[in-house]
Amino acid sequence: MTFISGDQAILHIDLDALVANWRRLGGMAPQAECAAVVKADAYGVGAAEVGKALQKAGCRRFFVAHSEEALALRQALPDATIHILHGPTMGGEAELAAANLTPVLSTPGQIAAWSQLAKKLGRRLPAALHVDTGMNRLGLSEAEAYAVATDPSRLDGIDLAFVMSHLACSDEPDHPLNRQQADSFAALRQRFPNLKGSLANSAGIFLGPDFHHDILRPGIALYGANPLDPSAGPRREASRMAEVVHLQGKILQVRSVDRGMTVGYGAGYIVEKPTQIATVAVGYADGFSRALSGRGNAIIKGRQGHVRVPIAGRVSMDLITLDVSALDVGDCPPGTPVSLLGGGIDIDEQAALAGTIGYELLTQLGRRYRRIYKSAA
Ligand SMILES: Cc1ncc(COP(=O)(O)O)c(C=O)c1O
């Protein structure tokens, strides 16, 4: 029996908007293939649901971080190409090959292990190659990559699909490292003339044709956050994406709090005038950042339209408190939905108030929400 709790928060996920975002990004580089990055359960949104919706729209290639994520996604997408950004796990290579997964090889050791497995199995195995061009995080060094290019026997048994690199500062379009990485990647591709190339994440797509190459790897922009940093200035308006995620909590009760009284744990929020406080059934155990205590906003639809109200006091485990004095009394009875992310609350603005980025707010979306996926298809 399904118990539909009256106070359970609802996470609306608009798969049509997500598909529209994917099509828009792909349309910006029509000669390239637009893949999708669905690691971390598709940035908290649901990898199986997102994967199926995108596959239906024509997406054939998906990126995850971990082997476990790839194995789980394989159940949902039996025919798609699934890349593992962390590469084959030490000792787990055979399982990945059996599931027809395509790891991204980032170290000489991973290349050797994948090649050895191919020899052992007596069949060629697919892979991609990650080369670092300035991020210093994952990937072969340029010297290691050139060593592979000059001694292709290291790749015995491996069918390389493409060579990729990752941009460190693409969200800041004017950062000089973007150009340096683009130049290094272009030079690297000369060493692997027959291989396709992949460089652009979401923000990289907005940097223009020099960054597009053959395979696009957008993540965050698919999920509706703005890929560009505020430092991008007016260009940021053009990179605003369609809203995919809308989190609605519900009001449990409203109380009048007199001047001088305090709200919530720590008694740090002191009411300066008679105030109406609404308590909403969402907290940090739902992934709602505690850093939004006394800083974040919510939106309630009242009779006079949508009203933005501040979070008053600390976010606790299962509850937040809002100052709803701006609403008419009677506009927020128990059960009233409150938008906490989306529905007028911009993910990136809310993230900035929490001192973080939209990526973190999304990937922490909790498992207690009732998830409703919208798709006309
Ligand atoms: C290697 C790689 N490619 C692409 C992406 C997608 O990046 P974004 O979410 O900024 O589009 C990521 C995400 O961090 C990544 O690690």
The ligand as a Gaussian input file, in Angstrom:
#p B3LYP/6-31G(d) Opt

LIG

0 1
 C       34.858000      14.940000     -16.978000
 C       33.562000      15.664000     -16.901000
 N       32.933000      16.001000     -18.036000
 C       31.761000      16.684000     -18.020000
 C       31.171000      17.046000     -16.833000
 C       29.894000      17.839000     -16.853000
 O       30.152000      19.133000     -16.372000
 P       28.979000      20.215000     -16.196000
 O       28.075000      19.648000     -15.158000
 O       29.696000      21.427000     -15.720000
 O       28.334000      20.358000     -17.496000
 C       31.807000      16.725000     -15.635000
 C       31.207000      17.141000     -14.357000
 O       31.807000      17.523000     -13.407000
 C       33.036000      16.010000     -15.657000
 O       33.673000      15.687000     -14.534000

